[in-house]
Amino acid sequence: MSQTVTLAHYVDGKRVDAAATLPSLNPSDTSDIVALMPDGDASVVALAVDAARRAFPGWSATTPEQRFDILDRAGDLILTRRDVLGRLLSREEGKTLAEGTGEVVRAGRIFKFFAGEALRNAGRFLDSVRPGVEVTAIREAVGVFGLITPWNFPIAIPVWKTAPALAFGNTVVLKPSELTPAMASALADILHEAGLPAGVFNLVFGTGAAGAALCAHADVDGLSFTGSQATGARVATAAAARQARVQLEMGGKNPLVILADADLDRAVMCALDGAFFASGQRCTASSRLIVEDAIHDRFVDTLAARAAALKVGDALDTATQIGPLVSQAQLDKVQSYLDVAPREGGRVLATGAVPGKGGYYLAPTVVADTTLAMRVNREEIFGPVASVIRVSGFDAALAAANDGAFGLSAGIVTQSLHAAQQFRRRVRAGMVMVNLPTAGVDYHVPFGGTRKSSYGQREQGFAAVDFYTQYKTIYSWA
């Protein structure tokens, strides 16, 4: 068993002690308390926002090279400590060691990418329609950003929100998930060590009350949120009430279409990876497998057999392929869908073995014989569960893929160039994968969806500048 750390808020460049009573448990072994954190309230949020507001003029006035140096150094520190941080992430969130270390590496790369973006932030020079007048449109920092992040990517998502905010001269107050506070605390330590000035990055721990206070604070100029649709709607309402910028990522019910001409091995690989790895706790997970009739039975049998062979176990065991779910509440939620599926006509193919008591384990599960109306095909389950929908052909598959309220990621497995092109153009999703899992995206390109999956401007890559900066148009007569 590893040591339990006691966490404190990070405000204005220093730790702010408070009673740390909320435990963060190791989901592989619930007798292991990873950390104890304080439950912040509106008063500590106010301190953090005030620190960010006071730091903003100085930080926004720094040169792009100064910001580059700090963000690049933060990226180097993360990459140098990938093994230690990866182990902490896997212990606290439940990802396998390979997945945890991979996420840490991604976070380091994101910092280094946005270090470069600080240097590439460009405006435009235009000739006016009036003689002798010149027009310059420049991008400038917005102000203080409140960032509310989930538990399923406890360093990558905080970083992909924090890095662009800082790169373009904004200051930040981060409220991470109460399930993974130790990873957020490690991020604060790294930014401090990288030389970030006091008040530019602030960290407040807490449950819903802390998040609500951050959303309501009058000095927060923008909010970026990743989480559920219900909470996202409340964040949007709070932002609209005081005309703050808002960006929401709220999940998916992602379809993977498998046509009759698909290579069976590749189709099963895409489904296995997209549906079950990271214990299915990815907003881009392949949760709906839409399979053409001619290949359906072979696909289901092969997928179930391959899923059964996956080793479920302790995230810190290097032989583990599927770790636990993050919490008892998450396990109970996923199990509730497996209870209701047979009552609605689904055939649950529970696969594989799980360890004994001590963790939130669930074997990868295929639910066959489902229809579009079933809850397993309409609601985000967020666990290692994939439902299968049988269709007659491409048009029926496309219609099934476009059914429902979500529109984050969608994929197709086919050897037909025509089918792939038609799917790419006609599917209602923000990201489309051809002969690839629906999960697994790069950090230097836009991330986001359509319909109720996303709201506001895109995250990540070259698109991030649109949310974290605003244009100022300058007219000059000489």
Secondary structure, DSSP 8 states (H G I E B T S, - for coil): ----EE--EEETTEEE---EEEEEEETTEEEEEEEEEE---HHHHHHHHHHHHHHHHHHHTS-HHHHHHHHHHHHHHHHHTHHHHHHHHHHHH---HHHHHHHHHHHHHHHHHHHHHHHH---EEEE-SSTTEEEEEEEEE--EEEEE--SSSTTHHHHHHHHHHHHTT-EEEEE--TTSHHHHHHHHHHHHHTT--TTSEEE---SHHHHHHHHH-TT--EEEEES-HHHHHHHHHHHHHTT-EEEEE----EEEEE-TTS-HHHHHHHHHHHHHGGGG--TT-EEEEEEEHHHHHHHHHHHHHHHHTS-B--TTSTT-SB---S-HHHHHHHHHHHHHHHHTT-EEEE-S----SSS-----EEEEEE-TTSGGGTS---SSEEEEEEESSHHHHHHHHT-SS--SEEEEE-S-HHHHHHHHHHS--SEEEESS-SS---TTS-B--SGGGEESS-BSGGGTHHHHEEEEEEEEE-
